[in-house]
Amino acid sequence: MARDIDGRRIAFLATHGVERIELDEPRRAVSEAGGTPVLVAPEAGTIRSYEHLEPSREYPVDMPLDEARADDFDGLVLPGGVANPDFLRTDPRATRFVRDFFAQQKPVGVICHGPWTLIDANVVDGRTLTSYPSLRTYLINAGAHWVDKEVHVDQGLVSSRR
């Protein structure tokens, strides 16, 4: 695999309830491409992932959200899971962190239920994206154009259904 993001730091914003595969696979891909994945979470310590509704692995947090700044990263990934984005979207620190990536026009990847956080960060109006189908109405009501595609790219926002 080409190492096309050598030296780039990619923030992974997640908390308890993150879908394990949606955290593991993108982090692995970033590492294999030469980047450094950094797990950012609301609190220091660990977060618990899930495989659907079953508890799975714990992950050590690399950086608590209070110490994280978009300026320090080259991109952001928002994995899904149902609980993870639901917790994050109600945390003003998380939505501000997300908004800062958009304000700085840095790439953002969002998976499955992850767009819930984007809605509360007020960054989907006028954007085209995909998501887990149950978020369709929420995204449309927030001003997004929702598409039923496996993956969609819109001006640096990469969204995927699952």
N, C-alpha and C positions, 0 to 999 in steps of 0.2 A: 504494500500500500504506500502511496506517495505520502511523504511527511510534509504536507502543505500548510500546516498550522504550527510549525516549529516555534516554540517560545511564546505562544499565545496562551493566555489564561482565560478559561471559560468558567463562569459561575453557574452552578447548578443550585437553584433555589428550591428547597424542599423542606418538608417537616414530616411529622408522624402521619402515616397513612399513604405515603408515596407508593406507587406501584413499583415493585422491585425491578421488573424487567425494563421499565421506562426510566429507571435511574441507572441500572447496571450497563445496559447496552450502549446508550449514548456516551457514558463516561468512558467505556472501553474504546469506543470509536474515536473520541477526542484524544485519548492517550496514544492509540495506534497511529494517529495522524500527526503526532508530535506535540500536541497541546497538553496543557495541564488543567485537568478538571478540579474545581474547588467547590466542595459542598458547603453552601451557605444555608444556615437555618436560623429560625427566630431565637433559639437559645443554644448555648454551648452544650457539649456532652454528646449524646447520640440521638439518632432518630430511628424509628421502627418502620420498616417497609412492610408491605402486604402483597400477597398474591391473591388478587381479587378480594375476598373477604377474610382470608386466613392470614394471621400474623406471620411474618417472614424474618429476614435478617435485620440486624441493627447495624447502623453506619456511624462512624465517628464524624462529628461535625468539624470541618476544617476551619470555618470562620463564622462566628455569630453575626447575625444580621446587623447588630449595632455597630460592628466594625467594618462592614462591607460598604464599598462605594463603587458605583458603576465605572468611575474613572480608572479603577484598578484592574478592570477586566476588558477583554476584547469581544466578549459575547456572553449571552445568557441562554440557559436552557431551563424550561419549566416542565418537568415531568408531571404526569397525571396521577391517577388514582382518584378515587372519589373524595376521600377525606382531606388529602394533602392540599389541593387548591381551595377547598372550602375553608380550611383554617387560614391559609395565606391571604385570601382575598379580604378577610376581616382585620388584617394586621396592617395599620397604616405605614409601618416601616417597610413591609413587603411591597405594597402597592407603589410607594415612593421609589423604592429601589428599581422596580420594573419600569416605571415612568422615565426614570433617568436614562435607561438604556435606549428608549425610544427617542428621547430628547437629544441624545448624543448620536443618533442614527447608527447604533451598533446592532449587529445581527442578533436576533432572538429566535430560538426554537421552542415550540410549544407542542405538547403531546396530549392527545386524548381529552381528559377533563381539564387540562392546564389552562385553557382559555378563560375559565372562570376568574382567574386572577387578573387576566388582561382586561376583562370587563370592568372590574372594580378599580383598576388602575386608569380607567378612562382612555384606553389607547386603541380601541377597535373601531371607533366610528370612521366609516369610509374605507376600512380595510376589507380585503377578501381573505377568508381563511376557512379551514376545515376543522373538525373536532369530532369527538365522540358524538353520535347523532342526538343524544338527549340534550346537548347544549345548543342545538340549532336555534330554537326560539329565543333563548337568552341572548345569543349573539346578534340575531336580527333585531331584537328590541333595543340593543345597545348601539345599533347603527352599522353593524358589519354586514357584509355580503357573505353568506355561508354557502360553501360549495361541498357537494358530496363527492369528495375525491380522497384517495389514500394519502396524498401529500399535496400541499399547495404552497407556492412561494409568492409573496407579495412585498416588494421593496424591503428586503432584508428580514421579513417575518416568515419563518418556515413553520408551517403547521402540519400536523399529521393526525389521522383519525385514531390510530391505536399504536 
